[in-house]
Amino acid sequence: MQTRRIEGFDIFKYTMLMLVTGIVVIPLIATVLGGFKSLGELRVDPFGWPNDWRWEFYWEILTGPRLWELLWNSLVIAFFTVFLTLATAAMAAFVLAHIRFFGSRFLMGYFLIGLMFPAATAIIPLFIKVRDLGLLDTYWGVILPQVAFALGFSILLLRSFFRQLPHELFEAAFVDGCGYIRFFWHITLPLSTPILATVGIFALVQSWNNFLLPLVMLNSDGLFPWPLGIMQFRGEFSADWNRVLAFITLTISPAIVFFLAAQRYIVAGLTGGAVKG
């Protein structure tokens, strides 16, 4: 009886996994194939295989300078977003995990409040603040808000991971005369590669796919990241959806490849105590 229950549970589990996989993979496949279709075929059969594989849409985008300019802008914004998120979140999480001081719980709760509100709810006051700082139409007008919105989740993961490190390491380091800064730099960070990779990848994907903040903060075409580049395929009354799908395929490919390459670090970071209280 118990064996039958286990087999039934396994069937249910694999069925649900296949269903979720299909929900994720089928739109991606349709996006890739849509870049090879004509507009007429795309309207008639959006999820089927192309009858006539048309490579010119991909080739036109790859050989044009606009794609590489947009990818460069996205790369610059994502790089500084990930770097600043890791630097600030790691230091804040270390302090909140190992140093007791008045108001530490309040401060942690203050950071976590940001997880309750999407960025869209604060876009108007955020625009006013960025304007007052003179950062409109600059990379930093996008980078700094992205770092701010990523801090809550990043600190939560890093703090939980730091608290799972053996306390004996902390005591032995202080007996040998190691201070907080040296312990953080020479012991904590080298042991935290999985969770640092996890936080970095989440920040990278969030920055890479961000559309709203660049749309509000940037005015110059030369600073647009790739999500805003999609607008070049929109006309006044219609859009070249086959070119849009080809463009999306080419621009999200780096993020997908990077995510798959670092998948084992993500799993190690999330299962190494990063989601425990």
BAVOTOR-153288 format. One record per residue: residue in one letter; x, y, z of N, C-alpha, C, O in turn. Coordinates in steps of 0.2 Angstrom, whole numbers, padded with zeros to 4 digits, always signed. Example, Ala and Ser with C-alpha at 12.3 -4.5 7.8 and 13.67 -1.06 7.14 Angstrom:
a+0066-0028+0039+0062-0022+0039+0066-0016+0039+0071-0017+0042
s+0064-0011+0035+0068-0005+0036+0064+0000+0039+0067+0006+0040
This chain:
m+0004-0006+0000+0000+0000+0000+0004+0006+0000+0003+0011-0004
q+0010+0006+0004+0014+0012+0005+0018+0013-0002+0019+0019-0004
t+0020+0007-0005+0023+0008-0012+0019+0011-0017+0021+0015-0021
r+0012+0009-0017+0008+0012-0022+0007+0019-0021+0006+0023-0025
r+0007+0021-0014+0006+0029-0013+0012+0032-0015+0011+0038-0018
i+0018+0029-0014+0024+0033-0016+0024+0033-0024+0026+0039-0027
e+0022+0028-0027+0022+0028-0035+0017+0033-0037+0018+0037-0042
g+0011+0034-0034+0006+0039-0036+0009+0046-0035+0007+0050-0039
f+0012+0047-0029+0015+0053-0028+0020+0055-0033+0020+0061-0036
d+0024+0050-0035+0030+0052-0040+0026+0053-0047+0029+0058-0051
i+0021+0050-0049+0018+0051-0055+0015+0058-0055+0015+0062-0060
f+0012+0060-0049+0009+0067-0049+0015+0072-0049+0014+0077-0052
k+0020+0071-0046+0026+0076-0045+0029+0077-0052+0030+0082-0054
y+0030+0071-0056+0033+0072-0063+0028+0075-0068+0030+0079-0072
t+0021+0074-0067+0016+0077-0071+0016+0084-0070+0016+0088-0075
m+0017+0087-0064+0017+0094-0062+0023+0097-0065+0023+0103-0067
l+0029+0094-0064+0035+0096-0067+0035+0097-0074+0037+0102-0077
m+0032+0092-0078+0032+0092-0085+0027+0098-0087+0028+0101-0092
l+0021+0099-0083+0017+0104-0085+0020+0111-0084+0019+0116-0088
v+0024+0112-0078+0027+0119-0077+0033+0120-0082+0033+0125-0085
t+0036+0114-0084+0041+0115-0089+0038+0117-0096+0041+0121-0100
g+0032+0114-0098+0029+0116-0104+0027+0123-0104+0028+0127-0109
i+0024+0125-0098+0022+0132-0098+0028+0137-0099+0027+0143-0102
v+0034+0135-0097+0040+0139-0097+0043+0139-0104+0045+0144-0108
v+0044+0133-0107+0048+0131-0113+0044+0133-0119+0047+0135-0124
i+0037+0131-0119+0033+0132-0126+0034+0139-0128+0035+0141-0134
p+0032+0145-0124+0033+0151-0126+0040+0153-0129+0041+0157-0133
l+0045+0150-0125+0052+0152-0128+0053+0149-0135+0056+0152-0139
i+0051+0143-0136+0051+0140-0142+0047+0143-0148+0050+0144-0153
a+0041+0145-0146+0037+0149-0150+0041+0156-0152+0040+0158-0158
t+0044+0159-0147+0048+0165-0149+0053+0164-0154+0054+0168-0158
v+0057+0159-0153+0063+0157-0157+0060+0156-0164+0063+0159-0169
l+0055+0152-0165+0053+0150-0171+0049+0156-0175+0049+0156-0181
g+0046+0160-0171+0043+0166-0174+0047+0171-0177+0045+0174-0182
g+0054+0171-0176+0058+0175-0179+0060+0172-0186+0063+0176-0190
f+0058+0166-0188+0059+0163-0194+0053+0163-0199+0053+0161-0204
k+0048+0166-0197+0041+0166-0200+0040+0173-0203+0042+0178-0201
s+0036+0173-0208+0033+0179-0211+0027+0181-0207+0025+0178-0203
l+0025+0188-0207+0020+0190-0203+0013+0187-0204+0009+0185-0200
g+0012+0185-0211+0006+0181-0212+0006+0174-0209+0001+0172-0206
e+0011+0171-0209+0012+0164-0206+0012+0165-0199+0009+0160-0195
l+0015+0170-0196+0015+0171-0189+0008+0172-0186+0006+0170-0181
r+0003+0175-0190-0004+0176-0188-0008+0170-0188-0012+0169-0184
v-0006+0166-0193-0010+0160-0194-0008+0154-0190-0013+0151-0187
d-0002+0153-0189+0000+0148-0185+0006+0150-0180+0012+0149-0182
p+0005+0154-0175+0010+0156-0171+0014+0151-0167+0020+0153-0165
f+0012+0145-0166+0015+0140-0162+0018+0134-0166+0021+0130-0164
g+0017+0134-0173+0019+0129-0177+0026+0130-0180+0029+0135-0179
w+0029+0125-0183+0035+0126-0186+0034+0130-0193+0029+0130-0196
p+0040+0134-0195+0039+0138-0201+0039+0133-0207+0042+0128-0207
n+0035+0135-0211+0034+0132-0218+0040+0134-0222+0043+0130-0226
d+0043+0140-0222+0048+0142-0225+0053+0146-0220+0051+0152-0218
w+0059+0143-0219+0063+0146-0214+0066+0152-0217+0070+0152-0222
r+0065+0158-0214+0067+0164-0216+0073+0167-0211+0071+0170-0206
w+0079+0166-0214+0084+0168-0209+0086+0176-0210+0090+0178-0206
e+0083+0179-0214+0085+0186-0215+0083+0191-0209+0087+0196-0208
f+0078+0189-0205+0077+0193-0200+0082+0193-0194+0084+0198-0192
y+0084+0187-0193+0090+0186-0188+0096+0189-0191+0100+0193-0187
w+0098+0188-0197+0104+0191-0200+0104+0198-0200+0109+0202-0199
e+0098+0201-0202+0098+0209-0202+0099+0212-0195+0102+0217-0195
i+0097+0209-0190+0098+0211-0183+0105+0210-0181+0108+0215-0178
l+0108+0204-0183+0115+0203-0181+0120+0207-0184+0125+0209-0181
t+0119+0209-0190+0123+0213-0194+0122+0220-0193+0127+0224-0195
g+0117+0222-0190+0116+0229-0189+0120+0232-0183+0120+0228-0178
p+0121+0238-0182+0125+0241-0176+0121+0242-0170+0123+0242-0165
r+0114+0242-0172+0109+0244-0166+0109+0239-0161+0109+0241-0155
l+0109+0233-0163+0109+0227-0158+0115+0227-0153+0114+0227-0147
w+0121+0228-0156+0127+0228-0151+0127+0234-0147+0130+0234-0141
e+0125+0240-0149+0124+0246-0145+0120+0245-0139+0121+0247-0134
l+0114+0242-0141+0109+0241-0135+0112+0235-0130+0111+0236-0124
l+0115+0230-0133+0118+0225-0128+0123+0228-0124+0124+0226-0118
w+0127+0233-0127+0133+0236-0123+0130+0240-0117+0132+0240-0112
n+0124+0244-0119+0121+0248-0114+0118+0243-0108+0119+0245-0102
s+0115+0238-0110+0112+0233-0105+0118+0230-0101+0117+0229-0095
l+0124+0228-0104+0129+0225-0101+0132+0230-0096+0134+0228-0090
v+0133+0236-0097+0136+0241-0093+0131+0242-0087+0133+0242-0081
i+0125+0243-0088+0120+0244-0083+0120+0238-0078+0119+0238-0072
a+0119+0232-0081+0119+0226-0077+0125+0224-0073+0125+0222-0068
f+0131+0226-0076+0137+0225-0073+0138+0229-0066+0139+0226-0061
f+0136+0235-0067+0137+0240-0061+0131+0238-0056+0132+0239-0050
t+0125+0236-0058+0120+0234-0054+0122+0228-0050+0121+0228-0044
v+0125+0223-0053+0127+0217-0049+0132+0218-0045+0132+0216-0039
f+0137+0222-0047+0143+0224-0043+0141+0228-0036+0143+0226-0031
l+0137+0233-0037+0135+0237-0031+0130+0233-0027+0130+0234-0021
t+0126+0229-0030+0121+0225-0026+0125+0220-0021+0124+0219-0016
l+0130+0216-0024+0134+0212-0021+0138+0215-0015+0138+0213-0009
a+0141+0221-0017+0145+0224-0012+0141+0227-0006+0143+0225+0000
t+0136+0230-0007+0132+0233-0002+0128+0228+0002+0128+0228+0008
a+0125+0223-0002+0121+0218+0002+0125+0214+0006+0123+0212+0012
a+0131+0212+0004+0136+0207+0007+0138+0211+0014+0138+0208+0019
m+0140+0217+0013+0142+0221+0019+0137+0222+0024+0137+0221+0030
a+0131+0224+0022+0125+0224+0026+0123+0218+0030+0121+0218+0035
a+0123+0213+0026+0121+0206+0028+0126+0203+0033+0124+0200+0038
f+0132+0205+0032+0137+0202+0037+0136+0206+0044+0136+0203+0049
v+0135+0212+0044+0134+0216+0050+0127+0214+0053+0127+0213+0059
l+0122+0213+0050+0116+0210+0053+0116+0203+0055+0112+0201+0060
a+0121+0199+0052+0121+0192+0054+0126+0191+0061+0125+0187+0064
h+0131+0195+0061+0136+0194+0066+0137+0200+0072+0140+0198+0077
i+0134+0205+0071+0135+0211+0075+0128+0213+0078+0124+0214+0075
r+0128+0212+0085+0122+0214+0088+0122+0222+0090+0127+0224+0093
f+0117+0225+0089+0117+0232+0090+0109+0234+0091+0105+0231+0088
f+0108+0240+0094+0101+0242+0095+0098+0244+0088+0101+0248+0084
g+0092+0241+0087+0089+0243+0081+0090+0238+0075+0088+0240+0069
s+0094+0233+0076+0096+0229+0071+0090+0225+0068+0089+0224+0062
r+0085+0223+0072+0079+0220+0069+0075+0225+0066+0072+0223+0060
f+0074+0231+0068+0071+0236+0065+0074+0237+0058+0070+0238+0053
l+0080+0238+0058+0084+0239+0051+0083+0233+0046+0082+0235+0040
m+0083+0227+0049+0082+0221+0044+0074+0222+0042+0073+0220+0036
g+0070+0223+0046+0063+0224+0044+0062+0229+0039+0058+0229+0034
y+0066+0235+0040+0065+0240+0035+0067+0238+0028+0064+0240+0023
f+0073+0234+0028+0075+0232+0021+0070+0227+0018+0069+0227+0012
l+0067+0223+0022+0062+0218+0020+0055+0221+0018+0052+0218+0014
i+0054+0227+0020+0048+0231+0018+0048+0232+0010+0042+0232+0007
g+0054+0233+0007+0054+0234+0000+0052+0228-0004+0050+0229-0010
l+0052+0222-0001+0049+0216-0005+0042+0216-0006+0039+0213-0010
m+0038+0220-0002+0031+0220-0002+0028+0225-0007+0022+0224-0009
f+0032+0229-0010+0030+0234-0015+0034+0233-0022+0040+0233-0021
p+0030+0233-0027+0034+0233-0034+0037+0240-0035+0034+0245-0033
a+0041+0240-0040+0045+0246-0042+0040+0251-0045+0041+0257-0044
a+0035+0248-0048+0030+0253-0052+0026+0257-0047+0024+0263-0049
t+0025+0255-0040+0022+0259-0036+0026+0266-0034+0023+0270-0031
a+0032+0265-0034+0036+0271-0032+0039+0275-0038+0044+0279-0037
i+0037+0274-0044+0040+0276-0050+0040+0284-0050+0045+0287-0053
i+0034+0287-0048+0034+0294-0048+0039+0298-0043+0043+0302-0045
p+0038+0296-0037+0043+0299-0032+0050+0297-0034+0055+0301-0033
l+0051+0291-0037+0058+0289-0039+0061+0294-0044+0066+0296-0045
f+0056+0295-0049+0058+0300-0055+0060+0307-0052+0065+0310-0055
i+0056+0309-0048+0057+0316-0045+0064+0316-0041+0068+0321-0042
k+0065+0311-0037+0072+0311-0034+0078+0310-0038+0083+0314-0038
v+0077+0306-0044+0083+0305-0048+0084+0312-0052+0089+0314-0054
r+0078+0315-0054+0079+0322-0057+0082+0327-0053+0086+0331-0055
d+0080+0327-0046+0083+0332-0042+0091+0330-0041+0095+0335-0040
l+0093+0324-0041+0100+0322-0041+0104+0324-0047+0110+0323-0048
g+0100+0325-0053+0104+0327-0059+0106+0320-0063+0111+0321-0067
l+0102+0315-0061+0104+0308-0064+0100+0306-0070+0101+0300-0072
l+0095+0310-0072+0091+0308-0078+0095+0308-0084+0100+0311-0085
d+0093+0303-0088+0096+0302-0094+0104+0300-0093+0108+0302-0097
t+0105+0296-0088+0112+0293-0087+0111+0286-0085+0106+0284-0083
y+0117+0282-0085+0117+0275-0083+0115+0275-0076+0111+0271-0074
w+0117+0280-0072+0116+0279-0065+0109+0280-0062+0107+0278-0057
g+0105+0284-0067+0098+0285-0065+0094+0278-0065+0089+0278-0062
v+0097+0273-0069+0094+0267-0069+0098+0262-0064+0094+0258-0061
i+0104+0262-0064+0108+0258-0059+0106+0258-0052+0105+0253-0049
l+0106+0265-0049+0105+0265-0042+0098+0263-0040+0098+0260-0035
p+0093+0265-0043+0086+0262-0041+0086+0255-0042+0083+0251-0038
q+0089+0252-0047+0089+0244-0047+0093+0241-0041+0091+0236-0039
v+0098+0244-0039+0102+0242-0033+0098+0242-0027+0097+0238-0023
a+0094+0248-0026+0090+0249-0021+0084+0244-0020+0083+0241-0015
f+0081+0242-0026+0076+0238-0026+0078+0230-0025+0074+0226-0023
a+0084+0229-0026+0087+0222-0026+0090+0221-0019+0091+0215-0017
l+0091+0226-0015+0094+0225-0008+0090+0221-0003+0093+0217+0000
g+0084+0222-0003+0080+0218+0002+0081+0211+0001+0082+0207+0006
f+0079+0208-0005+0080+0201-0006+0087+0199-0005+0088+0193-0003
s+0092+0203-0008+0099+0201-0007+0101+0200+0000+0105+0195+0002
i+0100+0205+0004+0102+0205+0011+0098+0199+0015+0101+0196+0019
l+0092+0197+0013+0089+0192+0016+0092+0185+0015+0093+0181+0019
l+0094+0184+0008+0098+0178+0007+0105+0178+0010+0107+0173+0013
l+0108+0183+0009+0115+0183+0012+0116+0183+0019+0120+0179+0022
r+0111+0186+0023+0111+0186+0030+0110+0179+0032+0113+0176+0037
s+0105+0176+0029+0103+0169+0032+0109+0164+0030+0110+0160+0034
f+0113+0165+0025+0118+0161+0023+0124+0162+0028+0127+0157+0030
f+0126+0168+0029+0131+0170+0034+0130+0167+0041+0134+0165+0044
r+0123+0167+0043+0122+0164+0050+0123+0157+0050+0123+0154+0055
q+0123+0153+0044+0124+0146+0044+0131+0144+0044+0132+0138+0045
l+0135+0149+0043+0143+0147+0044+0144+0145+0051+0142+0148+0056
p+0149+0140+0052+0151+0138+0058+0153+0143+0063+0158+0147+0061
h+0150+0144+0069+0152+0149+0073+0159+0148+0076+0163+0153+0078
e+0162+0142+0076+0169+0141+0078+0174+0145+0074+0179+0147+0076
l+0172+0145+0067+0177+0149+0063+0177+0157+0065+0183+0159+0066
f+0172+0159+0067+0171+0166+0070+0176+0167+0076+0179+0172+0077
e+0175+0162+0081+0178+0162+0087+0186+0161+0086+0190+0165+0089
a+0188+0157+0082+0195+0155+0081+0198+0161+0077+0204+0163+0079
a+0195+0164+0073+0198+0170+0069+0199+0176+0074+0204+0179+0074
f+0194+0177+0079+0195+0182+0084+0201+0181+0089+0204+0185+0091
v+0202+0174+0090+0207+0172+0095+0214+0174+0092+0218+0176+0095
d+0214+0173+0085+0220+0174+0081+0221+0181+0080+0226+0183+0076
g+0217+0186+0082+0218+0193+0081+0215+0196+0075+0216+0201+0072
c+0210+0192+0072+0207+0194+0066+0201+0198+0067+0197+0196+0071
g+0200+0204+0064+0195+0209+0066+0189+0207+0061+0189+0202+0057
y+0184+0211+0062+0178+0210+0058+0179+0211+0050+0177+0207+0046
i+0183+0216+0048+0184+0217+0041+0188+0211+0038+0187+0209+0033
r+0194+0209+0042+0198+0204+0039+0194+0197+0039+0194+0193+0034
f+0190+0196+0044+0186+0190+0044+0181+0190+0038+0179+0185+0035
f+0178+0196+0037+0173+0196+0031+0176+0195+0025+0174+0192+0020
w+0182+0198+0024+0186+0198+0017+0189+0192+0016+0189+0189+0010
h+0192+0189+0021+0197+0183+0020+0193+0176+0021+0196+0171+0019
i+0188+0176+0025+0185+0170+0027+0178+0169+0025+0176+0165+0022
t+0174+0175+0026+0166+0174+0025+0165+0174+0017+0162+0170+0014
l+0168+0179+0013+0167+0179+0006+0170+0173+0002+0166+0171-0002
p+0176+0170+0004+0178+0164+0000+0173+0158+0001+0172+0154-0003
l+0170+0158+0007+0166+0152+0009+0159+0154+0006+0154+0149+0007
s+0157+0159+0004+0150+0161+0002+0150+0162-0006+0145+0165-0008
t+0154+0158-0010+0153+0159-0017+0147+0157-0020+0144+0160-0024
p+0144+0151-0017+0137+0149-0020+0132+0155-0019+0128+0156-0024
i+0131+0157-0013+0126+0162-0012+0127+0169-0016+0123+0172-0018
l+0134+0171-0016+0135+0177-0020+0134+0176-0027+0131+0181-0030
a+0135+0170-0030+0133+0169-0037+0125+0169-0038+0123+0171-0043
t+0122+0166-0033+0114+0166-0033+0112+0173-0033+0108+0175-0037
v+0114+0177-0028+0112+0184-0028+0114+0188-0034+0110+0192-0037
g+0120+0187-0037+0122+0190-0043+0118+0189-0049+0117+0193-0053
i+0116+0182-0050+0112+0180-0055+0105+0183-0055+0102+0185-0060
f+0102+0183-0049+0096+0186-0048+0096+0194-0050+0091+0196-0054
a+0101+0197-0048+0102+0204-0049+0103+0205-0057+0100+0210-0060
l+0107+0201-0060+0108+0201-0067+0102+0201-0071+0101+0205-0076
v+0098+0195-0070+0092+0194-0074+0087+0200-0073+0084+0202-0078
q+0086+0202-0067+0082+0208-0065+0084+0214-0069+0080+0217-0072
s+0090+0215-0069+0093+0221-0073+0092+0220-0080+0090+0225-0084
w+0094+0215-0083+0094+0213-0090+0087+0214-0093+0086+0216-0099
n+0082+0212-0089+0075+0212-0092+0071+0218-0090+0065+0218-0091
n+0074+0223-0086+0070+0228-0084+0068+0233-0090+0072+0235-0094
f+0062+0235-0090+0059+0239-0095+0057+0246-0092+0058+0251-0095
l+0054+0246-0086+0050+0252-0084+0055+0257-0082+0054+0263-0084
l+0060+0255-0078+0065+0260-0076+0069+0264-0081+0069+0270-0082
p+0072+0260-0086+0075+0263-0092+0070+0268-0096+0072+0273-0098
l+0064+0265-0097+0059+0269-0100+0058+0276-0097+0057+0281-0101
v+0057+0276-0091+0056+0282-0087+0062+0287-0086+0062+0293-0087
m+0068+0284-0085+0074+0288-0083+0078+0290-0089+0082+0294-0089
l+0077+0286-0095+0082+0288-0101+0078+0291-0107+0072+0289-0108
n+0081+0296-0110+0078+0299-0116+0082+0298-0122+0080+0298-0127
s+0089+0297-0121+0093+0297-0127+0093+0290-0130+0094+0285-0126
d+0093+0289-0136+0093+0283-0139+0099+0279-0138+0100+0273-0138
g+0105+0283-0138+0111+0280-0137+0112+0277-0130+0117+0273-0129
l+0108+0278-0125+0109+0275-0119+0104+0269-0118+0104+0266-0112
f+0099+0268-0122+0094+0263-0121+0097+0256-0121+0101+0254-0124
p+0094+0252-0116+0096+0245-0116+0092+0241-0120+0087+0244-0124
w+0093+0234-0121+0089+0231-0126+0081+0231-0125+0078+0231-0130
p+0078+0231-0119+0071+0231-0119+0068+0237-0122+0063+0236-0125
l+0071+0242-0122+0069+0248-0126+0070+0248-0133+0067+0251-0137
g+0075+0244-0135+0076+0243-0142+0071+0240-0146+0070+0240-0152
i+0066+0236-0143+0060+0233-0146+0056+0238-0149+0053+0237-0155
m+0056+0244-0147+0051+0249-0149+0053+0251-0156+0049+0255-0160
q+0059+0250-0159+0061+0252-0165+0058+0248-0171+0058+0250-0177
f+0055+0242-0169+0051+0238-0174+0043+0240-0174+0039+0236-0177
r+0041+0245-0170+0034+0247-0170+0033+0253-0174+0037+0258-0174
g+0028+0252-0178+0026+0258-0183+0020+0261-0179+0018+0260-0174
e+0017+0266-0183+0012+0270-0180+0005+0265-0180+0001+0266-0175
f+0004+0261-0184-0002+0257-0184+0000+0249-0184-0005+0246-0183
s+0006+0247-0184+0007+0240-0184+0014+0239-0181+0018+0244-0180
a+0016+0233-0180+0023+0231-0178+0025+0225-0182+0021+0220-0184
d+0032+0225-0183+0035+0219-0186+0036+0213-0181+0042+0213-0178
w+0031+0209-0180+0032+0205-0174+0037+0199-0176+0040+0197-0171
n+0038+0198-0182+0043+0193-0183+0050+0195-0181+0054+0192-0179
r+0051+0202-0183+0058+0205-0181+0058+0206-0173+0063+0205-0170
v+0052+0207-0170+0052+0208-0163+0054+0202-0160+0058+0201-0155
l+0051+0196-0162+0053+0189-0159+0060+0187-0160+0063+0185-0156
a+0063+0189-0166+0070+0187-0168+0074+0192-0163+0079+0189-0161
f+0073+0198-0162+0076+0202-0158+0076+0200-0151+0081+0200-0147
i+0070+0198-0148+0070+0196-0141+0074+0189-0140+0077+0188-0135
t+0074+0185-0145+0078+0179-0145+0085+0180-0144+0089+0177-0140
l+0088+0185-0148+0095+0186-0148+0097+0190-0142+0103+0189-0139
t+0093+0194-0139+0094+0198-0133+0094+0194-0126+0097+0196-0122
i+0089+0189-0126+0088+0186-0120+0093+0180-0120+0094+0177-0114
s+0096+0178-0125+0100+0172-0125+0106+0173-0121+0108+0168-0117
p+0110+0178-0120+0115+0179-0115+0113+0178-0108+0117+0174-0104
a+0107+0180-0106+0105+0179-0099+0103+0172-0098+0105+0169-0093
i+0100+0169-0103+0098+0162-0102+0105+0157-0102+0105+0153-0097
v+0109+0159-0106+0116+0155-0106+0119+0156-0099+0122+0151-0096
f+0120+0162-0097+0123+0163-0091+0120+0160-0085+0123+0157-0080
f+0113+0160-0085+0109+0157-0080+0110+0149-0080+0111+0146-0074
l+0110+0146-0085+0111+0139-0086+0118+0137-0084+0119+0132-0080
a+0123+0141-0086+0130+0140-0084+0131+0140-0076+0135+0136-0073
a+0128+0144-0073+0128+0145-0066+0123+0142-0062+0122+0144-0056
q+0119+0137-0065+0114+0134-0061+0116+0130-0055+0112+0131-0050
r+0122+0127-0055+0124+0123-0050+0125+0128-0044+0124+0126-0038
y+0128+0134-0045+0129+0138-0040+0123+0141-0036+0122+0142-0030
i+0118+0142-0041+0111+0144-0038+0108+0139-0033+0106+0140-0028
v+0108+0133-0036+0106+0127-0032+0110+0126-0025+0107+0126-0020
a+0116+0127-0026+0120+0126-0020+0119+0132-0015+0119+0131-0009
g+0118+0138-0017+0117+0144-0013+0110+0143-0010+0109+0145-0004
l+0105+0141-0013+0098+0141-0010+0097+0135-0006+0093+0135-0001
t+0101+0130-0007+0100+0124-0002+0106+0124+0003+0106+0119+0007
g+0110+0129+0004+0115+0129+0009+0113+0133+0015+0118+0136+0018
g+0107+0134+0016+0105+0138+0022+0102+0145+0020+0101+0149+0024
a+0102+0146+0014+0101+0153+0012+0093+0155+0013+0092+0161+0013
v+0089+0150+0013+0082+0152+0014+0079+0150+0021+0073+0150+0022
k+0084+0149+0025+0082+0148+0032+0082+0154+0036+0086+0159+0035
g+0078+0154+0042+0078+0160+0046+0084+0162+0049+0084+0167+0053
